[in-house]
Each structure stands twice: as structure tokens, then as C-alpha cells.
Amino acid sequence: MIRQAIDVSFEWRGERLSGTLHLPGGDGPHPAVVMMQGSGPADRDGGGYFPPHREAFLACDLAVYSFDKPGCGASTGDWRDHALHDRADQALAALAQLLTSPAIDGARVGVWGQSQGGWVTQIVASRRPDLAFAVANSAPSIDVVSQDLHGCEHSMRASGHPEAHIAAALDFVRHAHAAARRGAPYEEVAELAARAAARPWYGYATIDDERDWALTTRFVQEAYQPMEALVRISCPFLAIYGGRDVLVPAWQSAQDTGMALERAGNPLAAVVVFPGGDHRIQADGDFVPGYLGLVATWVSQQVDAAAAVRRALEREIGSR
């Protein structure tokens, strides 16, 4: 059975987003997953994080699609022009593009996202109850502002910074958030950043340039609330966390996510914490044992269930 890798692009609000559709060997149509990166510039391989996941999915006979963020790889545009809801719209456009392919089984498609891509997964899953599955890695249950503060504080503490430095960095972040809420111009925050640039904590709380500030403002003003999305998710949903994550409150997010999915009345949801895993569900640079197998097995179970439901419906319709 020969695998294939096909370049697939789609149009989105005047931008051309380019990616690769990997097909497993054998006859289609195949179930499929769209993969979504975390924050920052990222190509269709997620900076090297995607290929092991892709291999695990392909080994379970799933097709895998991922695309370059705007302005990265072969995609046009600029990733800094888009916050979470735009990213979710891009993912939905990618799903729509997949459904045009005769190689893809439209009844068995889903999404997977890491970190910020996990937030995107929450939004997409809340909008698409017909998804066969959705997997969110390290997706905070808290909002963007709270996550910024948590990540700054706990990253600095893990690196051994004194409490005075942590307090100063958090004060800088709070001032930046307040300025973003009122739409302050870059010149104002540039002065704030210039005064902070020589401080030993500045690398944990930076404002790089005018485009970076515009993106920060978009995220803060968008004010995405994960719990509002989670309580609307009815498709099979798997949330995964690493217990040693310093960027996301993993244990709190696991509990909050589980409670929200219970409120949603979602019987097809699961929340898993790998105690020894970090933000990337890794330990010492390697994936935590059992992680990739869990994701591949769980997704396979969901697409098999979707296929069984479709066969039952076809038999019922055929008997009428």
C-alpha cells in the first residue's frame, strides 16, 4: 500500500493557504484529521512537532491535512493579522476543502490542535457538532489574558527568577493588557517596552514591534472565553494535558474542561493528564510513553463508531 502526499491549497478571505494532504495506503475514501499549530509563525509541519503525530494517524489509516499559517511557508498573508476566531475560520475552510476530495470520507473528519491550536479546536468543535472527533492538546480553560500571566509567572519561577523579578514582569504584562483593551497606539507601549528592555525579566514579557502589538491587541480585545465554547461541544472530544506544563494551568484546565463537557451533556468526551508531561506532552524532549498511542487509538475508535452509525442509517433507509 503506497502512501501519497498531495499539495492542497484553499482560498480564505483573499489569502491562499497552502498545505499537504497525506493519504494512507489502500482504497478510500479515508477518514481525515486537520492539524492546527500553536502560537507564533508555523509551517505545515508545526516546526517539526507534527510528523510523529502524522505518522501515528497514518498508521491507523487516517488521512492528515495541515497547512502553513498565513505568511509562512507557501501561504500568503501574515499570521499576525489573525486571532483565535480567524484561526478557527481558517480551520473550518480547510475542513470544507477536504470535503471536496473524493479521497476523503466527509462523515469521518475531525480536528487536532496543540496549545493555541487547542483553543482553536475548542472553537471549531463548538461550531461543528457533526465532527467525528476533536482533540485539544494543552488547551487552557482560562482566557488569553489569564494565560499570559500564568505562563509568565510559572516560566520565570521554573527558571529560578527571584520573586521581585516575577512581580515586575507581571506588572508589565498587566499594563500591556490594559493598554491593549483601550486600543493604545504602539508608540505608547513602545515607550513602556523601552524602559523595561534592560530588565532581567524582559525576555518573558516582550513587545517586539508594531505588528506584534497589533496582534496582542487583537487577542486581548477578542476576549475569547474557553468555557463558553466547551459547554457547547457535543462531538467526541479528547482534552490532553501535561502535568508539568508551566505555560498552562494543566490540572485546573483538566478539571474545568471536564466539568464544562459534563455540563454540555457530552457522553463522548474524555480528559487525560500525563503527570510527567510538559506543554508539548513530552519529558526530556521525548513524547511521554503512551501519549501518541492514546491519541491514535481514541481517534480510530471515534471514526469506527461514525462508520458504524452511517452503516446503520444506510440499512434503515434501504429497508424503507
N, C-alpha and C positions, 0 to 999 in steps of 0.2 A: 504494500500500500504506500503510495507516494504522496507525501505532503506537498502543499502548494503555498506560496506566498505571493499575494496579488496586491499591487498598489491600488488603493481605493481612496478617492477624494470626494468631497462634497462641499456644496456652497452653503455659507451661513452668513447672513447679513452683509453680503458683499465681499466676504473673505472666503478664500479657498483653503480648506483644511485638509491636509494630506496625511494618509496613514497606510497601514498594511493590514490586509486580511490574511491571516494564517489559517489554512484549511487542513484538517486531519486527513489521513488517507481513507480510502473507501468511498462508497457512494453516499451522496447527500439525499435530501437536504439535511444539514447539520444543525444542532443547537449551537448557540454562539454567546460569547460574552464580550462586552465593550469595557475596556480597562481605562481608568482615569487617574492621572498623576496627582501628586501633592502640589504644594505651593512652589512658586518660582518658575523660571524657564525650564521647559522639559520637552524632550522629543518623544517619539512613539515608543521608545524603549524605556522611558522613565529613568534615564540616566543609568541604565543597567539593572534597575530593580525589577523590571517586568519579565525578562526572559525566563527566569526559573518558574515564575507563575504560569507563563505562557506554555512552557513545556509540560507542566502538571496538567493544565487544561487540555492540551492537545492529546496527551496520553489517555485522557478519558473521552476522546472523540468529540471534543468541543472545538468549534472554530473560535478564533480570537482576533478581535479588532482593536487597534489602538491608533491614535493619531497625534501628530505634532501639535503642540499648543500654537495659537496664533503667533507668528513671528519666529517660530522655532522650526528647525529642520526645513521642510519644503512648504510649510504653511505660510500664508500671507497674514498681514495684520500685526498686532502686538499683544502679547498675553497680559500686559499691564493695563490694558483697556477694559478688562473684564473681571468682575467679582463673581460671587458664587452662583447667582441666578443665571447670569450669562453662561457660565460654565455648564450649568445644568441644561440650558437650552442647546448648547453645542452637543452635549451627550445625547439628548433626545434627537437632534438632527442626525447624529451618527447612527442611532438605532433605526431611524427612518430609512437611511441609506442602505443599511444591511437588509431591511425587509424587501428591497427591490431585487435582491440577488436570489436567483433560483437555487443557489448552493446553500441557502440559509433557511431553516425552519422557523418561520415567524412566531410560532406558538411556543418556542423554546429558546427565547433570548433573555439575557439578563445583563447586569452591570456589576462591576467590581471597582472599588476606589480605595486609595491609600491616603490617609491623613486629610489634607484639604479635599482630596478626591473622595474621601469618606463622607464629608459634609455634602458634596455633590451627589453622592449615592443616596443619601437620605432624601434630598430634594427630588431626585428622579423617581425614586421608589414611591414617594408620596403622591407623585403625579401620575404614575403608571401602575395601577393595581393589577394590570394584566401581565406584568413581568413574570417570567418563570422563576426568577431569583434575583436577589441583590445582596452583595457582600460589601461591608464597610470595615476597613482596617483603620484602627486608631482614630476613629471619628469622634471628636468631642461632643459631649452632650451640652456643653456650655457655649455661649456666644463668642464671636470673634474677639471682642474687647477683653472678656474674661480669660480667653485662651492666651492672648498676647501676654497678659500679666502673669498668668500661671507659668507659661513657658519661660519667660524672662527670669522670674524668681527661682524656679526649680533648676533651670540650667545653670544659673550662677551658683546656686547653693551646691549643686553636684560638683562644680568645678572648684569649690573651696573659697569663693569670694567672701569677704567679711560682710556682716550684716549691714554695715553702713553703706557699702557699695551697692548692695542689693536694694536698699531703701532709696538711694539716689537714682538708680536706674528705673525703678518702678515709678518714682515721682516724675521722671522724664516721660515715660510711656503714658502716664495719666494726663500730663499736659498735652502731649501729642494727640491723644484721643479726643480731648476736649476741643482742641483746635480743629480737628477733622470734623467733629459734629457740627460746628458752626461754619464749616467751609472756609477756613482761614487760607489765605494765599500762601504759596510756597515761600515767598520772601520772609514771611513772619516765622515760619517754623525753621527755615534755614538759619536764621539768627540763633534760635534755640539750639539747633544741632551744632552750630559752630562753637558755641560756648561749652557744649558737652563733649566735643570730639576728643579733647585731650584727657578725658577722664578714663580710668582703667576699666570701667564697665561699659563704655560706649559700644563696643562690638556686639553687645547683647541687645541693644535698642538703638538702631540706626535709622536715619532718613537719608537715603543715598542721593537723590536728585529730584527734580520736579515731577518726573513720571512716577517715581516711587511714591512720592507724596500724594499724587492724584489717585494711585491705586489704594493707598491706605485710606484716603477719604471715601472712596467708593465702598470699601469693605465696612468701614465704621458707619456710614450713613445707610447702607443697606440693612444693617442690624438684623442679620439672619438669626432666628431662634430655632435651634435644632429640635427642641422638644415639641414645637408646633408641627414640624414635619413628621417626627417619629410617631405621633399619635394618629397620623393619617395613613400609615403604612399597613397595607393588608396583604401584599405579596410575600412569598417566603423571603425572610430577611435574616442574615447572619452578621452579627457585630463581633469583631475580634479586637482584643486589646493586649498590650504587653504590660505586665505588672510593674516593670521598672521604667516605664516611659516617663521622662522628665518634661516633655512638651505638653502632654495631655494628662488630666487627672483620670487615669485609666480606671481605677476601682470605682470612683464616683460615676464616671461616664457609663461603665458597665451596669451599675445599679440603676441609674437614671434611664438608660436606654431600655433595660428590661422592663422597668415599670411603665414606661411610655408605650411599649409594644403590647404589654398586658392591657393597658387602658384602651388600646386600639382593638382589642379582642382578636389579636393575631395569633392563631394557634400554630403558625408555621415559622415562628421566629425563634432564634437561638442567640445567646450571648456567651462568648467564651473569653476567658482571660488566661493567657500563658504567663504565669507568675515571673518567670525568668526572662521574659522578652522585653525589648526596648520599643521605641516608637515604630521601628520597622519590623517588629516581631522577630528580632534577631538577638543573639547573645554572642559577643566576641566576633561579630562580623558574619556569623552563620545563622541561618534560619533556625528557630527553636525546633527541636525534634517534634514531629507530629503536625506542625503547622501546615505545610504545603499539602500533606495527605488529607488533613481535615477539610481544607477548602475544596480540594478536588472531589473528595468523596461526597461532601454535602451538596455541592453544586450538581454532581451527577445524579444524586437522589432526587433533586428537585426537577431536573429535566426529564428523568424517567417517569416521575409522577405526572408531569404535564403531558407526556406522551400517552400515558395510560388514560388520563381524563379525555384526551382527544379521541382515542380509540373507542372509549365507551360512548361518547357523544355520536360518533360516526355510526356505531352499531344501532344506537337508538333511532337515529334519523333513518337509517336503512331499513329498519323494521316497520316504519310507519307506512 
